[in-house]
Amino acid sequence: MSENPFRRLGTVKDIARFQEHLHSLALQIPCDPEVVSGAESPLLRPLVNGEIKIGNRIAVQPMEGWDGTLDGQPSDKTVRRWRHFGCSGAKLIWGGEAVAVSHEGRANPNQLVIAAHTEKGLAQLRATLIEEHRHTTGSEDGLVIGLQLTHSGRFCRPNAYNRSEPRILYHHPILDRRLNLPSDYPLLTDEEIEGIIGDFHRAAEAAWNLGFDFVDIKHCHGYLAHEFLSAHTRKGRFGGSLENRTQFLRDLVTRIRSTTPRLRIGVRLSAFDTIPFRPDQNGATF
């Protein structure tokens, strides 16, 4: 039996093992035999794309610390994490934090929320990061900071760790069973979806006013925006055809560009959906 192509990355301990894994899969991917560090490292080269200049190739991916206050404010632990983002030397902060666009859209009672009462705290996070980055690297040139906006949809738990409050677009035979949802559990209406688009739009405008360079409209990990993309069985404007399943994102981008045209928009996208599986009699998992 050939080697499992879905080998866990953590088991590839060095470059030689990585090259062996590539060989086992009959893949030709160039790979440097040594890690180049210091001033010669390719990770320190700037990345330029049109008007965007990122000072190096090191990025901080969006985190979900779930250590904010119950009303969605950053805590001391959140501020400390953003300080570490700054002193890391990374020039691209992709989202920094997954911030819910509404209270009911939180995945956790301690997730950050972007709202009028939290804007001062979010501004403090950004300022702390920039100050620490400037102190560590000597300059904030090439530093690009975004804020990830999210609604947790099917996985909302805004009020208690042990109480799920799903907001779903369609009934999924596996995920509904996992969450113990009855067959008549209500779906979000088109009108409610319009309200959520408004929440994202308001949040994006707030992020721009706070000085963030871009927002990430989160479309991954099964959260609400991601679920739109697989809403084949949903009826109406936001389900069925590919055009309808992308309507949420297209409407949101149009609204953001109409009011904050200089705010850049990113989308962190799960490239495919997977379903639960069990190993077969030979131990294979695919």
Backbone torsions as a table, in degrees:
resi	resn	phi	psi	omega
1	MET	NA	136.2	-179.5
2	SER	-71.1	162.0	-178.9
3	GLU	-64.5	143.5	177.8
4	ASN	-61.1	119.3	-178.7
5	PRO	-70.3	-14.1	-178.4
6	PHE	-99.3	40.5	-179.4
7	ARG	-63.3	138.8	178.5
8	ARG	-66.8	131.7	-176.1
9	LEU	-59.2	-33.4	-178.4
10	GLY	-62.7	-18.3	179.3
11	THR	-83.3	-10.7	178.6
12	VAL	-91.6	96.0	-166.7
13	LYS	-85.4	-20.0	-178.7
14	ASP	-152.1	176.5	-175.3
15	ILE	-64.9	-38.9	-178.9
16	ALA	-61.2	-42.8	179.3
17	ARG	-67.6	-35.2	176.3
18	PHE	-62.4	-44.0	179.1
19	GLN	-65.4	-37.4	176.4
20	GLU	-62.5	-40.5	179.2
21	HIS	-64.5	-42.2	177.4
22	LEU	-60.8	-43.3	-179.8
23	HIS	-61.7	-40.2	-179.5
24	SER	-64.3	-26.0	179.7
25	LEU	-96.9	4.3	-179.2
26	ALA	57.9	41.5	179.5
27	LEU	-108.0	142.9	176.7
28	GLN	-112.6	96.5	178.2
29	ILE	-124.7	118.1	179.8
30	PRO	-56.9	140.5	-177.2
31	CYS	-148.6	122.1	177.8
32	ASP	-66.1	138.1	-178.9
33	PRO	-73.6	-17.6	-179.7
34	GLU	-132.7	149.8	175.6
35	VAL	-85.0	119.2	179.8
36	VAL	-87.3	124.8	-176.9
37	SER	-119.2	178.4	178.4
38	GLY	73.0	-155.7	-174.5
39	ALA	-63.1	-21.9	-178.4
40	GLU	-87.1	-3.9	-177.0
41	SER	-62.9	132.6	176.7
42	PRO	-63.6	-19.7	178.8
43	LEU	-67.7	-16.5	-179.4
44	LEU	-92.3	-2.9	179.0
45	ARG	-73.9	139.1	177.9
46	PRO	-69.2	158.5	178.3
47	LEU	-123.4	120.4	-176.6
48	VAL	-118.9	129.1	176.7
49	ASN	-138.1	96.5	-176.5
50	GLY	64.6	-123.5	-179.4
51	GLU	-83.5	-8.7	-178.7
52	ILE	-88.4	124.2	174.8
53	LYS	-124.2	115.4	177.3
54	ILE	-103.4	127.6	-169.0
55	GLY	-66.5	-23.8	175.9
56	ASN	-153.6	-176.3	-176.3
57	ARG	-98.8	16.8	-178.2
58	ILE	-99.9	128.9	-176.4
59	ALA	-126.7	145.6	170.9
60	VAL	-101.8	118.7	-179.9
61	GLN	-78.3	155.9	-178.6
62	PRO	-62.3	135.4	-178.4
63	MET	-103.8	162.0	169.5
64	GLU	-129.9	82.8	-175.9
65	GLY	-70.4	-28.6	-178.5
66	TRP	50.6	42.3	179.6
67	ASP	-128.4	24.1	174.2
68	GLY	-80.3	-176.4	178.1
69	THR	-84.1	169.7	-176.9
70	LEU	-66.8	-20.5	176.6
71	ASP	-98.9	15.0	171.4
72	GLY	90.1	9.8	179.5
73	GLN	-85.0	153.8	170.6
74	PRO	-65.3	144.1	174.2
75	SER	-101.6	178.9	176.1
76	ASP	-59.5	-36.3	178.6
77	LYS	-65.9	-38.6	178.2
78	THR	-64.1	-45.0	179.1
79	VAL	-60.8	-41.8	178.9
80	ARG	-60.9	-41.5	179.7
81	ARG	-62.5	-43.8	179.4
82	TRP	-67.5	-31.5	174.1
83	ARG	-62.9	-40.1	177.6
84	HIS	-66.7	-35.7	174.1
85	PHE	-55.7	-44.7	-177.3
86	GLY	-65.6	-44.3	-176.7
87	CYS	-78.7	-5.9	177.3
88	SER	-66.9	-24.3	-176.3
89	GLY	88.1	-7.2	178.4
90	ALA	-62.3	137.2	-178.9
91	LYS	-97.3	-11.9	176.4
92	LEU	-117.9	115.5	175.6
93	ILE	-104.7	96.9	-173.8
94	TRP	-84.0	86.8	174.9
95	GLY	92.4	-34.3	-179.8
96	GLY	64.5	-57.5	-174.9
97	GLU	-146.3	142.2	172.1
98	ALA	-79.5	110.0	-173.6
99	VAL	-112.0	123.4	-178.8
100	ALA	-71.7	143.1	-179.0
101	VAL	-85.1	-5.8	177.0
102	SER	-158.5	160.1	179.1
103	HIS	-60.0	-47.1	-175.5
104	GLU	-69.0	-13.9	179.1
105	GLY	-91.1	7.2	-177.7
106	ARG	-76.1	143.8	176.7
107	ALA	-85.9	-7.3	-171.0
108	ASN	-163.2	142.6	-179.0
109	PRO	-61.0	-14.6	180.0
110	ASN	-110.0	16.3	176.2
111	GLN	-77.7	146.0	177.4
112	LEU	-66.7	150.8	175.9
113	VAL	-127.4	142.2	173.6
114	ILE	-100.1	114.0	-176.8
115	ALA	-156.7	171.7	-177.0
116	ALA	-56.2	-38.9	-175.6
117	HIS	-78.6	-8.7	-179.3
118	THR	-110.4	-3.2	-174.4
119	GLU	-61.5	-37.9	179.4
120	LYS	-62.7	-41.4	179.0
121	GLY	-66.6	-39.4	178.0
122	LEU	-67.0	-37.1	176.2
123	ALA	-63.1	-36.7	177.9
124	GLN	-64.4	-39.6	178.0
125	LEU	-59.1	-48.9	-179.1
126	ARG	-62.2	-45.2	-179.0
127	ALA	-63.9	-39.7	178.8
128	THR	-62.8	-43.3	179.4
129	LEU	-60.8	-48.3	-177.3
130	ILE	-63.5	-43.6	179.8
131	GLU	-60.3	-44.7	-178.5
132	GLU	-70.3	-36.0	178.7
133	HIS	-65.2	-43.1	179.2
134	ARG	-64.1	-40.0	179.8
135	HIS	-65.4	-37.6	-175.7
136	THR	-79.7	-42.6	-172.4
137	THR	-104.0	-13.8	-179.8
138	GLY	89.4	-6.7	-177.3
139	SER	-162.6	150.5	172.6
140	GLU	-102.4	11.2	177.7
141	ASP	-60.3	134.6	178.1
142	GLY	77.2	7.9	178.7
143	LEU	-86.5	123.6	-178.5
144	VAL	-121.8	121.8	-173.3
145	ILE	-122.0	125.4	177.3
146	GLY	-116.4	172.3	177.0
147	LEU	-131.7	125.5	179.9
148	GLN	-84.7	126.6	178.9
149	LEU	-104.1	135.8	-173.8
150	THR	-145.9	154.9	166.3
151	HIS	-134.7	127.7	-169.1
152	SER	-82.6	-7.8	171.5
153	GLY	54.4	-117.1	-177.4
154	ARG	-60.0	-22.2	-173.9
155	PHE	-111.4	27.9	178.4
156	CYS	-69.4	132.0	171.3
157	ARG	-141.2	68.5	-171.3
158	PRO	-76.1	-22.3	-168.9
159	ASN	-115.5	-21.5	-179.6
160	ALA	-157.6	144.4	-179.4
161	TYR	-61.5	-32.3	-173.3
162	ASN	-103.0	15.1	179.0
163	ARG	-129.1	107.7	177.5
164	SER	-79.3	137.9	178.0
165	GLU	-130.9	69.8	-171.6
166	PRO	-63.8	145.3	171.7
167	ARG	-123.9	103.4	-168.2
168	ILE	-114.6	156.5	-179.6
169	LEU	-99.9	-26.1	-179.7
170	TYR	-159.6	165.8	179.1
171	HIS	-88.7	125.1	-179.0
172	HIS	-109.7	124.0	-172.9
173	PRO	-61.3	-28.5	-179.1
174	ILE	-93.1	-48.4	-176.7
175	LEU	-69.5	-34.5	175.7
176	ASP	-61.4	-40.9	179.9
177	ARG	-66.5	-37.9	179.4
178	ARG	-62.9	-36.8	-177.9
179	LEU	-95.9	5.7	180.0
180	ASN	57.7	42.5	-179.9
181	LEU	-90.5	130.0	177.5
182	PRO	-70.8	162.8	-176.6
183	SER	-64.9	-21.5	179.6
184	ASP	-100.4	15.6	178.6
185	TYR	-60.5	132.6	-172.4
186	PRO	-68.4	143.0	174.7
187	LEU	-92.4	154.7	171.2
188	LEU	-61.5	133.8	176.9
189	THR	-81.8	163.7	176.7
190	ASP	-59.2	-36.3	179.5
191	GLU	-66.3	-39.5	177.3
192	GLU	-66.6	-37.1	177.4
193	ILE	-63.5	-41.3	176.4
194	GLU	-58.2	-38.6	177.2
195	GLY	-64.3	-38.1	179.2
196	ILE	-69.2	-38.0	174.1
197	ILE	-58.4	-41.4	176.2
198	GLY	-61.8	-37.8	177.4
199	ASP	-62.8	-44.8	178.3
200	PHE	-63.1	-42.6	-179.4
201	HIS	-62.0	-47.3	177.9
202	ARG	-59.3	-42.1	-179.4
203	ALA	-64.7	-39.7	179.3
204	ALA	-64.5	-42.5	177.4
205	GLU	-61.7	-41.5	178.8
206	ALA	-62.6	-41.8	179.6
207	ALA	-61.4	-41.5	178.1
208	TRP	-62.8	-45.4	-179.4
209	ASN	-65.3	-25.6	178.0
210	LEU	-83.4	-7.3	175.3
211	GLY	101.9	4.7	179.1
212	PHE	-70.5	144.9	-176.3
213	ASP	-79.1	-27.8	179.9
214	PHE	-157.7	165.6	170.8
215	VAL	-120.0	148.1	174.9
216	ASP	-106.7	117.6	176.6
217	ILE	-87.4	100.6	-167.7
218	LYS	-66.5	119.1	178.6
219	HIS	-126.5	55.8	-177.5
220	CYS	-150.9	170.2	171.9
221	HIS	64.6	18.8	175.7
222	GLY	83.5	3.5	178.3
223	TYR	-73.7	178.8	-164.8
224	LEU	-54.2	-54.1	-176.7
225	ALA	-60.8	-34.7	176.1
226	HIS	-65.3	-39.5	-177.1
227	GLU	-64.5	-28.7	176.0
228	PHE	-55.1	-38.7	-172.7
229	LEU	-67.8	-19.2	178.9
230	SER	-112.6	17.6	-176.6
231	ALA	-82.7	54.8	-177.6
232	HIS	-63.6	-33.5	-174.1
233	THR	-92.5	-3.3	179.8
234	ARG	-74.2	140.1	177.1
235	LYS	-91.5	155.5	173.4
236	GLY	95.7	-162.1	-167.7
237	ARG	-67.8	-25.4	-172.9
238	PHE	-110.8	17.7	-179.7
239	GLY	-146.1	165.9	176.4
240	GLY	97.1	-97.0	-175.9
241	SER	-72.8	162.1	177.1
242	LEU	-60.3	-39.6	178.4
243	GLU	-58.5	-45.0	-179.4
244	ASN	-69.9	-38.1	-177.4
245	ARG	-70.5	-18.3	175.7
246	THR	-102.1	4.5	-176.7
247	GLN	-62.3	-40.4	179.6
248	PHE	-54.7	-52.0	-177.5
249	LEU	-67.3	-42.9	-177.4
250	ARG	-65.1	-41.3	177.1
251	ASP	-63.0	-42.3	-178.0
252	LEU	-65.6	-45.2	179.2
253	VAL	-61.2	-41.8	178.8
254	THR	-59.7	-43.7	-179.5
255	ARG	-65.7	-44.4	-179.3
256	ILE	-61.3	-44.6	-177.8
257	ARG	-68.9	-24.5	-179.6
258	SER	-73.4	-24.5	-176.4
259	THR	-114.6	-29.7	179.2
260	THR	-132.8	70.1	-172.6
261	PRO	-64.4	-19.6	-178.6
262	ARG	-89.3	-9.8	177.1
263	LEU	-75.3	124.0	-179.9
264	ARG	-82.5	151.8	-174.8
265	ILE	-123.9	127.9	173.0
266	GLY	-116.0	159.8	176.6
267	VAL	-134.4	115.7	175.6
268	ARG	-89.6	110.3	-166.7
269	LEU	-116.0	131.1	168.3
270	SER	-75.9	122.9	-172.8
271	ALA	-69.3	-26.0	178.7
272	PHE	-154.6	159.6	174.7
273	ASP	-99.5	145.5	174.0
274	THR	-120.5	161.1	177.8
275	ILE	-119.4	156.1	179.1
276	PRO	-58.8	149.2	-179.5
277	PHE	-143.5	166.7	175.0
278	ARG	-126.8	146.5	176.8
279	PRO	-61.4	144.3	175.5
280	ASP	-81.1	-174.7	-173.2
281	GLN	-65.0	-19.2	178.8
282	ASN	-96.2	2.1	178.7
283	GLY	89.0	-1.1	179.5
284	ALA	-71.0	145.5	-177.1
285	THR	-118.1	26.3	178.6
286	PHE	-152.1	NA	NA
